Amino acid sequence: MKYIDLKGFFLGGFLGFLGLVIVVVASAFIQILLFGTSEYEAEYTTQELVILTIDCIIIYLWSGYIISTISKKAKISTPIIASIIVMVFAFFPVREVPIWYMLSSALLAPPLFYFGAKFHVTRLTKRLSAGTQQSCAP
């Protein structure tokens, strides 16, 4: 249990899901503006897959950052464990997608979750070191 913070995992996962909903709604509006329609089809078009890939990048970074922010301990390992779960679910899409999209979505998850978590840790470290320097000043 020292490698995962359950509060950060579940609450961060929930907030990551809310971020997912916001990004998907925004991308649907963008798709309507760019392509004139957001009709449901059996398969994704190439344009939709490009937009979905951009969505995945944003969502993975956001989720890694939020999970790391909420976690009191294990600020890097908790988002990495969450990314492994996302990797597994990437191979069970809602609609038919090409295998290259499933693979790229799964392979992008761990590094992007890590970069999101690392961004939070770097900001936290800078904030703490700035606070230490101010309190030590005469």
C-alpha positions in Angstrom: 0.0 0.0 0.0 3.0 2.3 0.2 3.1 2.5 -3.6 -0.5 3.7 -4.0 -2.6 6.3 -2.3 -6.2 5.1 -2.6 -7.8 8.5 -2.0 -5.7 10.0 -4.7 -6.4 7.1 -7.0 -10.2 7.1 -6.7 -10.8 10.8 -6.2 -8.2 11.7 -8.8 -9.8 9.1 -11.2 -13.2 10.6 -10.7 -11.9 14.2 -11.4 -10.0 12.8 -14.3 -13.3 11.4 -15.6 -14.9 14.8 -15.2 -12.1 16.2 -17.2 -12.7 13.5 -19.8 -16.4 14.6 -20.1 -15.4 18.3 -20.5 -12.8 17.5 -23.2 -15.2 15.2 -25.1 -18.0 17.8 -25.2 -15.5 20.5 -26.2 -14.1 18.3 -29.0 -17.6 17.5 -30.2 -18.2 21.3 -30.6 -14.9 21.6 -32.4 -15.8 18.8 -34.7 -19.1 20.4 -35.5 -17.4 23.7 -36.2 -14.7 22.1 -38.4 -16.6 19.4 -40.2 -20.2 20.6 -40.0 -21.6 17.5 -38.3 -21.2 15.2 -35.4 -23.2 12.3 -36.7 -22.8 8.8 -35.2 -21.3 6.4 -37.6 -20.3 2.7 -37.2 -16.6 3.6 -37.6 -14.5 6.6 -36.8 -13.2 8.8 -39.7 -9.6 9.8 -39.8 -10.4 13.3 -38.7 -12.3 11.9 -35.7 -9.3 9.7 -34.8 -6.9 12.7 -34.9 -9.2 14.7 -32.6 -9.6 11.6 -30.3 -5.8 11.3 -30.1 -5.4 14.9 -29.1 -8.2 14.4 -26.6 -6.3 11.4 -25.1 -3.1 13.4 -24.8 -5.0 16.2 -22.9 -6.9 13.8 -20.7 -3.8 11.7 -19.8 -1.8 14.7 -18.8 -4.7 16.1 -16.8 -5.4 12.8 -15.0 -1.7 12.3 -14.1 -1.6 15.9 -12.7 -4.8 15.6 -10.7 -4.1 12.2 -9.3 -0.6 13.4 -8.2 -2.2 16.6 -6.7 -4.7 14.7 -4.6 -2.3 12.0 -3.5 -0.6 12.7 -0.2 2.1 10.1 -0.8 3.2 8.1 -3.8 2.7 11.1 -6.1 4.4 9.4 -9.1 3.5 5.7 -8.6 -0.2 6.2 -8.1 -0.7 7.9 -11.6 1.5 5.2 -13.1 -0.7 2.5 -11.7 -3.8 4.3 -13.0 -2.1 4.5 -16.4 -1.7 0.8 -16.5 -5.4 0.3 -15.9 -6.1 2.8 -18.7 -3.7 0.8 -21.0 -5.8 -2.3 -20.4 -9.1 -0.5 -21.1 -7.7 1.0 -24.3 -8.1 -2.4 -26.0 -11.9 -2.4 -25.3 -13.2 0.6 -27.4 -16.8 1.6 -27.5 -16.9 1.7 -31.3 -14.8 0.0 -33.9 -11.3 1.6 -34.1 -8.2 0.6 -35.9 -5.6 -1.4 -34.1 -3.0 1.4 -34.5 -5.3 3.7 -32.5 -5.7 1.2 -29.7 -1.9 0.6 -29.5 -1.0 4.3 -29.6 -3.6 5.1 -27.0 -2.3 2.4 -24.7 1.4 3.2 -25.3 0.8 6.9 -24.7 -0.8 6.5 -21.3 2.1 5.8 -19.0 4.5 8.5 -20.2 1.7 11.1 -20.3 0.4 10.2 -16.9 4.0 10.4 -15.7 4.6 13.8 -17.3 1.4 15.1 -15.7 2.4 13.9 -12.3 6.0 15.1 -12.8 4.7 18.6 -13.7 2.8 18.7 -10.3 5.8 17.4 -8.4 8.1 20.0 -10.0 5.7 22.8 -9.2 5.3 21.6 -5.7 9.1 21.4 -5.2 9.6 24.9 -6.5 6.9 26.2 -4.3 8.3 24.5 -1.2 11.9 25.6 -2.0 10.7 29.2 -2.5 8.9 29.1 0.9 12.0 27.7 2.6 14.2 30.5 1.2 11.8 33.2 2.3 11.5 31.8 5.9 15.3 31.5 6.2 15.9 35.1 5.1 16.9 37.5 7.9 
